Amino acid sequence: MDRDAVVARYRHLRQIVVAHNSAVLGRLPRQAILDEARFLGLSAGKRIVADSDDALGLLFDLAIHSPRHARSRAFERYRNSARLPADSDEARVLDALCAARFSVCRIERRHDVAGLVASDLLRNTELWLMDVSMEATAPDGFAIAAHLIAIEGFSMTTGMAVPVNRDILDDALSDLPARRAGTPEALADDPLFAGLICRAALACGAMDEIAFA
């Protein structure tokens, strides 16, 4: 496909991601969201306190994709109750969301068609990252952490992406219990590590650098 076709397809799939995210978020108990807010430092008593829409979006993304205490992920429970035609885009996106993985990526260059070529630093793989906002604004060498889904040959974020640097990674690793330390691949799949990365990024003000919208 040419650029216009890829971008149109990406935007269509992005709309479905947003719809599924909203549906799952509406099913989460308030206490589960509040627990994540406390972990991220975004609460005051029983209230969620976020100084930006980006911080709030990050909280919601973490709550539905990397809950630290849930026995099953929210999207898996949602899929079990959803009634979607198996061959529909909605079903394909939902399957991809159930398989979403947390990644720390470095932007290597612009993709020849659209989007970006990025390196997954924890899994030592290269991927085609479709995000037209990041393509327009993020420089080569910029590093982000985000939950990603793979669909139709490219990857895309489930919601918010946070800038990361060596200090943020070091802070997250220093707060990780020794018993949870492991290979880079194991860290990438540990919901606690995802939460620690997000918490460190919020604490140092890295979210102020977000200007992708």
C-alpha positions in Angstrom: 0.0 0.0 0.0 1.1 3.6 -0.5 1.3 6.2 2.2 -2.2 7.5 2.0 -3.6 3.9 2.2 -1.5 3.0 5.2 -2.3 6.1 7.1 -6.0 5.7 6.4 -5.8 2.1 7.6 -3.9 3.2 10.7 -6.4 5.9 11.5 -9.3 3.4 11.2 -7.6 0.9 13.4 -6.8 3.6 15.9 -10.4 4.6 16.2 -11.2 0.9 17.1 -8.5 0.9 19.7 -9.9 4.0 21.3 -13.4 2.4 21.3 -12.2 -0.8 22.9 -10.1 1.1 25.5 -13.2 3.1 26.5 -15.3 0.0 26.8 -12.8 -1.8 29.0 -12.2 1.3 31.1 -15.9 1.6 31.8 -15.8 -2.0 33.2 -13.0 -1.4 35.6 -13.8 -1.0 39.3 -13.0 2.5 40.5 -10.8 1.0 43.2 -8.6 -0.7 40.6 -8.0 2.7 38.9 -7.4 4.4 42.3 -4.9 1.8 43.2 -2.9 2.5 40.0 -3.2 6.2 40.7 -1.7 5.8 44.1 1.1 3.8 42.7 1.8 6.5 40.1 1.5 9.3 42.7 -1.6 10.6 41.0 -4.0 10.5 44.0 -4.9 12.4 47.1 -6.9 10.4 49.5 -9.7 8.7 47.5 -9.4 11.2 44.6 -7.5 10.9 41.4 -5.3 14.0 40.9 -3.7 14.4 37.5 -2.3 17.7 36.3 -2.7 16.9 32.6 -4.7 14.8 30.2 -1.5 13.0 29.3 -1.0 11.9 32.9 -4.6 10.7 33.1 -4.3 8.9 29.8 -1.2 7.1 31.1 -3.0 6.1 34.2 -5.9 4.6 32.3 -3.5 2.8 29.8 -1.6 1.2 32.7 -4.7 0.2 34.6 -6.2 -1.7 31.6 -3.0 -3.1 30.0 -0.6 -3.8 32.9 -2.6 -4.1 36.2 -0.2 -5.3 38.8 -2.6 -7.3 40.9 -5.3 -8.5 38.5 -5.7 -12.3 38.0 -6.6 -11.8 34.4 -6.2 -8.8 32.1 -9.2 -6.6 31.6 -9.1 -7.1 27.8 -9.2 -10.8 28.1 -12.3 -10.6 30.3 -13.9 -8.1 27.9 -13.2 -10.4 24.9 -14.9 -13.3 26.7 -18.1 -11.3 26.9 -17.9 -9.5 23.6 -20.0 -10.6 20.6 -17.9 -9.6 17.6 -17.8 -11.3 14.1 -14.6 -13.2 13.9 -13.6 -11.7 10.6 -14.3 -8.1 11.6 -11.7 -5.4 12.2 -13.1 -5.0 15.7 -12.4 -8.6 16.5 -8.9 -8.5 15.0 -8.0 -5.3 17.0 -9.4 -6.9 20.2 -7.3 -10.0 19.7 -4.2 -7.7 19.2 -5.1 -5.7 22.4 -5.2 -8.9 24.4 -1.7 -9.7 23.2 -0.4 -6.1 23.8 3.2 -6.0 25.1 5.1 -3.3 27.0 8.1 -2.1 25.1 10.9 0.4 25.4 11.7 1.6 21.9 14.3 3.8 20.3 13.3 5.6 17.0 15.9 4.7 14.4 14.5 6.4 11.3 11.5 7.3 9.3 9.8 4.3 7.5 10.0 4.3 3.7 6.1 4.2 3.5 4.8 5.9 6.7 5.5 6.0 10.4 8.8 5.0 12.0 11.3 2.2 12.2 12.1 1.6 15.9 14.2 -0.8 17.9 12.6 -2.7 20.8 15.5 -2.3 23.2 14.5 -5.1 25.6 13.6 -7.7 23.0 16.4 -6.8 20.6 14.0 -6.6 17.6 13.1 -4.0 15.0 9.6 -3.0 14.3 7.5 -0.8 12.0 5.8 1.7 14.4 2.8 3.5 12.9 2.2 6.8 14.6 1.7 9.8 12.4 2.1 12.3 15.3 5.4 10.8 16.4 6.5 10.6 12.8 6.0 14.4 12.5 7.6 15.4 15.8 9.9 12.8 17.4 13.5 13.0 16.4 15.6 9.9 15.5 17.2 8.5 18.6 14.2 9.5 20.8 13.2 6.7 23.2 9.7 5.9 24.4 8.0 3.3 26.5 4.5 2.1 25.6 2.2 -0.8 25.3 2.2 -1.9 21.7 0.0 -4.1 19.5 1.0 -5.7 16.3 -1.5 -5.8 13.5 -1.4 -5.9 9.7 2.4 -5.8 9.6 3.0 -2.7 11.8 2.9 -1.9 15.5 0.9 0.9 17.2 0.5 2.1 20.7 -2.5 1.3 22.8 -2.6 4.8 24.1 0.0 7.0 25.8 3.7 6.7 25.2 6.2 8.1 27.7 9.7 9.5 26.9 12.4 7.5 28.6 16.1 8.0 29.2 18.9 6.4 31.2 17.9 8.1 34.5 14.3 6.9 34.2 15.4 3.3 33.4 17.8 3.4 36.4 15.1 4.7 38.7 12.7 2.0 37.6 15.3 -0.8 38.0 16.4 0.5 41.4 12.7 0.2 42.7 12.3 -3.3 41.2 12.5 -6.0 43.9 15.6 -8.3 43.4 13.3 -11.3 43.1 11.6 -9.7 40.0 14.9 -9.0 38.2 15.6 -11.2 35.2 16.4 -11.1 31.5 15.4 -8.0 29.5 12.7 -10.0 27.9 11.3 -11.0 31.3 11.4 -7.4 32.4 9.4 -6.3 29.4 6.6 -8.7 30.3 6.5 -7.8 34.0 3.6 -5.4 34.7 5.5 -4.0 37.7 8.3 -2.9 35.5 5.9 -1.1 33.2 4.4 0.7 36.2 7.8 1.7 37.6 8.8 3.1 34.2 5.6 5.2 34.1 6.0 6.3 37.7 9.6 7.4 37.1 8.7 9.3 34.0 5.9 11.1 35.8 8.1 11.9 38.8 10.8 13.6 36.7 8.5 15.5 34.6 9.2 13.6 31.4 5.5 13.7 30.4 6.0 17.5 29.8 8.0 16.6 26.7 4.9 14.9 25.1 3.7 16.9 22.2 2.6 14.2 19.8 -1.1 15.0 19.7 
